């Protein structure tokens, strides 16, 4: 499967690169260029945290490891509170007692739960209009309710048993339940809390990037034990190469699926813009949320639910997994898609 996906990405690179040579006549060349334009934001969002991860693992491990062992879970699951491409993978691997659980937590759970916690919710609540936050919050709640489907599928494909998945994800389920209650009872306070958390993570990422850059330039770092910035930038570059192909491929799929999406949306009671937003969300959350106000009420809820598991699958998360642990790519793809589709079904049923 990995080889097939790499060939698809390579075909996307050829499609986008050729169109760029022809003057971007069909719009794929712009998507090809966007893959490189995203290198800067990608590096800013993850390089600093990757560099800081060994230090954080050492500090947090003294508290997290005994606590998680008390409840029968691997400490690696604590790493899943961060997104896969924002240090979640590295933190899970550093804290892991069982390497299988570390890989599962760092790839599958971080890409679903961690991404929702530290990126999709704070960014989404910040981007969309005040009057749409209720629909988005309802969608997030439905997506969190369907999230166990994706975590279970991903765990089975990562060679875990059903009981292992349930036991290891106990802290995640408890946290998700608290999020559900908070979004239901005190949505405005939750929004403020997520914004504060996003600011704190941004502070850590920037501090880590600054310290790692100074160490690379001068050989001095007041925080010993950090990973070299060159290692972080190598990961960023690998993700950028994948995005060179994934963005043109996603644009091609969007054009090919316009008519089928219209028919499917009619059956589900969703507008075609909602399904298009979901497809775009598989590449990047930001453009799918940029047109959030244009959707109908059902579409707003369904898109929010979909993004809990489906966000950024075809670009950053696939690129990161191909770089870090390609053997878990089937678990990532099937887990995120399974959770996202279950969330949409739940949203449609709830609307009816």
KAURQUI-V937750 format. One record per backbone hydrogen bond with DSSP energy under -1.0 kcal/mol. CO is the residue of the C=O (numbers start at 1). NH is the residue of the N-H. If there is no record, write none. Layout:
# KAURQUI-V937750
co = (CO/CO)
nh = (NH/NH)
This chain:
# KAURQUI-V937750
co = (1/2/3/4/5/6/7/8/9/10/11/12/13/14/15/16/17/18/19/20/28/29/30/31/33/34/36/38/39/40/41/42/43/46/47/48/49/51/52/53/54/55/56/57/60/60/61/63/64/65/66/67/68/74/75/76/78/79/83/83/87/88/89/90/91/92/98/99/100/101/102/103/104/104/105/107/108/109/109/110/112/113/114/115/115/116/119/120/121/122/123/124/129/130/132/133/134/135/136/137/138/139/140/141/142/146/147/148/149/150/151/152/153/155/156/161/162/163/164/165/167/169/170/171/172/173/174/175/176/177/178/179/180/181/182/186/187/188/189/190/191/192/193/194/195/196/197/198/199/200/201/202/203/204/205/206/207/208/209/210/211/212/213/214/215/228/229/230/231/232/233/234/235/236/237/238/239/240/242/242/243/245/246/247/248/249/250/251/252/253/257/258/259/260/261/262/263/264/265/265/271/271/272/273/274/275/276/277/278/280/280/281/282/285/286/289/291/292/296/297/298/299/300/301/302/303/306/307/310/312/313/315/316/317/318/319/320/321/325/326/328/329/330/331/332/333/334/335/336/337/338/339/340/341/342/343/344/345/346/347/348)
nh = (5/6/7/8/9/10/11/12/13/14/15/16/17/18/19/20/21/22/24/23/32/33/34/35/37/38/39/42/43/44/45/46/47/50/51/52/53/227/56/57/58/59/60/61/63/64/65/67/68/69/70/71/73/77/78/79/81/82/86/88/91/92/93/94/95/96/102/103/104/105/106/107/108/109/110/111/112/113/114/115/116/117/118/119/120/121/123/124/125/126/127/128/132/133/136/137/138/139/140/141/142/143/144/145/146/149/151/152/153/154/155/156/157/160/159/165/166/167/168/169/170/173/174/175/176/177/178/179/180/181/182/183/184/185/186/190/191/192/193/194/195/196/197/198/199/200/201/202/203/204/205/206/207/208/209/210/211/212/213/214/215/216/217/218/219/232/233/234/235/236/237/238/239/240/241/242/243/244/245/246/247/249/250/251/252/253/254/255/256/257/261/262/263/264/265/266/267/268/269/270/274/275/276/277/278/279/280/281/282/283/284/312/314/289/290/292/294/295/300/301/302/303/304/305/306/307/310/311/313/317/318/319/320/321/322/323/324/325/328/329/332/333/334/335/336/337/338/339/340/341/342/343/344/345/346/347/348/349/350/351/352)
